[in-house]
Amino acid sequence: MGARVHIHLSVADLARSRDFYEKFFGVGPAKDKSDHVKFVPRFAPINLAISPRRAGSDDARAINHLGVEVDSGEAVLRHLERVKAAGLSVREQLNVNCCYANQSKFWVQDPDGVEWEVYHVNYDLEEKHGKPVAGAAAAPRPLPVISEPAASCCSGRRSRDAN
């Protein structure tokens, strides 16, 4: 087993979140207790635990977004189709210039508003939203370019949803 990222989220509704993550990851939980559910999806080195938020807690969320980097644009499309077939709402951003890279990605939001992206870096950029790195091979763009407005390219939230 290789290294994997562990993420533990406190959620408002454990059952709704369990259902969402089962659809998003495409596998059932590795551990399913009344107060703790763990997912270890095969396509990513991730160990996700979810547990109920403490009653009366008003702690602010400390997460901007979470993501899974995959090895190709084709892998992004495979996971995109799987997630759509599971009935989840997605926001597609294919071949966008974002965060010093050209990326193909899509976003989902769990029942508590935690944003997830599945993405692939097609090639690096010198500028945040600009030109390719000097000497870098600009990969052909086999995927359609979709650039829907967002609060930030590093966020799945649309501009009107950002506030």
N, C-alpha and C positions, 0 to 999 in steps of 0.2 A: 504494500500500500504506500502510495506517495503522500506527500504533505497535502493537507486541505485546509481551507479557511473555516473557522468555526464562528458562527454568528448566532447570538441568542436574542430573541425579540420578546418583549412583553406585549401581549395582544389583548384587545378588548373582548373578543369572542373566540375562544379556542376552537370550537367546532367549525366556525366559518373560515378561520385561518387555516385549519387543517385541510379543509376541502380545497381552498385556494391553492395551497402549496402542493397538494397531491396532483392537482391539474397542471400547475405551472411546471413542476419538476418531472411529471410523467411517471412517478412511482409512488407507492404508498409509504407510510412512515416506517423507519427502521425501529423506532420505539414509539409506542402509543399508550401513554398513561393518562389518567384523568386530569393531571396538572402539568404534563410535560409531553411534548411530541417532538420527535427528532427525525429529520430527513437527511439522507445521504444519496443524492442523485448520482447516477452512473456517469452522466456527461460532464460533470464538473467536480473539482476537488473541494467540495463544500460539505460542512456539517452544520445544518441549521437546526437549532432548538427553538421551540416556541412554548411559552407558558403564559398563563393568565396574568394580566396586569393586576397589581394589588388593589384591593377594594379601597376606594377613596384616594387613590394616588392621582396627583395632578402634575407629575413630573413631565417636563417638556421632552419631546422626542429629540434624541441626539444624533439621529441618522439623517444625512442628506439624501443618499440613495445607495443602493447596493447593486452589485453587478456580477455577471459571469462572462469572462472573456473566453471565446471559443476559437478554434484554430483556422477557420475559413469563413468567407461570406456565405458559402453553401451551407455550412453548419448553422449560421444565423437563420437562413431561410428554412431549413428543416425544423428548427425549434419554433420558429414563427408559425409555420403551418400546424405543428403539433399543438401549440398553445391556443391558436385560433380554433382548431377542431375541438378542443376541450371547452370552448365557449367563453374564454376570457377576453376581455376588451384589451386591445393592444394599440400602441402608437408606434408607427414605423418611421424610422429615419435611416434610409439606405444611402450610402455614399455621401455622407455629410462631412463637412469640415468642422471639426470640433476638438477643442482641447489639444491643439498641436498635432492633430492626426486626422486623416480621412478615415471615417469609420462607417461600418454598416451595423445597424442596431435596431432593436425594438424595445419598447418599454411596456411594463405592466405595473399595476398598483394593487397591493393587497387590500383586504378589507379595512385595515387601519391606516391606509394612505401611504404605506412604505413603498417607494418606487424601486423597481428592479429593472435593470437593462441586461439584455443578452447582446454582446457586441463582438466585432472583429475589427482590429486595426488594419486597414488596407495599406496605408503608408503614412510616414511621419510628415509633418509640416513644420516649417520654420516659424510661422506665425500662428497664433491661436486659431484663426479661421482663414488662413491664407495659403501661400504658395508652398509647394513641396520642398523638402530639405535639398540643398544643392548636392547634386551627384546621386541622389536617391532615385531609384527606378520608380517612376510613376506607374503604378499598377493599372492595367486596363480596368475600365469600369463596367464589368459584366452585368451589374445590377442597376435598375432604374434609380435615378436621383429623386429622392423625396425629401423635401425640406419644409416641413410644416413648422409654423412659428411655435416657439417654446420660450419659457421664461429664460432658459439657458440651454445651450446644446448639451450641457452636462446635467440636464434634468429632463425627465419625461413630461413634466407639467407644461401644458400649453400656457401661453402668455395670460389668457383670461382666467386661468385656474391658479395662477401663481400667488395671488393674495389670499 
